[in-house]
Amino acid sequence: MQISGRNKLQATVKEVVRGEVMAKVVMDYKGNEIVAAITMDSINELGLKPGDSVAALVKATDVMVIK
């Protein structure tokens, strides 16, 4: 599969928290946590589980910095 996104981060799934419709996927990227909310359909299609190697594609229209 080819994709136009360039913010692709190779990560490892740490945790999958399943809900009725949505799930939270917690990933480790170089010691940092990335959290994504995706549909249960996607979780099931991808068969995601802790320890899986994945790519996190990041698309943001805004970036905020707080100090």
C-alpha positions in Angstrom: 0.0 0.0 0.0 1.3 3.4 -0.9 0.3 6.5 1.2 1.0 10.2 0.8 1.5 10.9 4.5 5.1 11.6 5.5 4.7 11.6 9.3 5.0 7.8 9.7 6.4 6.7 13.0 7.4 3.0 13.5 6.0 2.0 16.9 5.0 -1.0 19.1 1.5 -1.5 20.4 1.5 -1.3 24.3 -2.2 -1.6 25.0 -5.5 -1.9 23.3 -8.5 -0.7 25.3 -11.7 -1.9 23.6 -15.0 -0.1 23.7 -18.3 -0.9 22.0 -17.7 1.2 18.9 -14.2 2.7 19.4 -10.9 1.5 20.9 -7.9 3.3 22.3 -4.5 2.1 20.9 -1.5 3.0 23.1 1.8 2.8 21.2 5.4 3.2 22.2 7.6 5.3 19.9 11.2 5.6 21.1 10.1 5.7 24.7 7.2 8.1 24.1 3.5 7.2 24.1 1.3 7.8 21.1 -2.4 7.3 21.6 -4.9 6.8 18.8 -8.7 6.3 18.9 -9.8 4.0 16.1 -13.0 2.0 15.4 -13.5 -1.5 16.7 -13.9 -2.6 13.0 -10.3 -1.4 12.4 -9.0 -3.2 15.5 -10.6 -6.4 14.3 -9.5 -6.1 10.7 -5.9 -5.4 11.7 -6.0 -7.9 14.6 -4.1 -5.4 16.8 -2.6 -6.7 20.1 0.2 -5.7 22.5 3.6 -6.3 21.0 2.6 -5.7 17.4 4.9 -3.6 15.3 2.8 -0.8 13.6 3.3 2.5 11.9 1.5 5.5 13.4 0.5 8.0 10.7 0.2 11.5 12.1 -1.9 14.2 10.4 -2.4 17.4 12.3 -3.8 20.7 11.2 -2.8 22.4 14.4 0.1 22.0 16.8 -0.1 23.7 20.2 2.8 24.2 22.6 2.2 24.8 26.3 4.9 25.7 28.8 
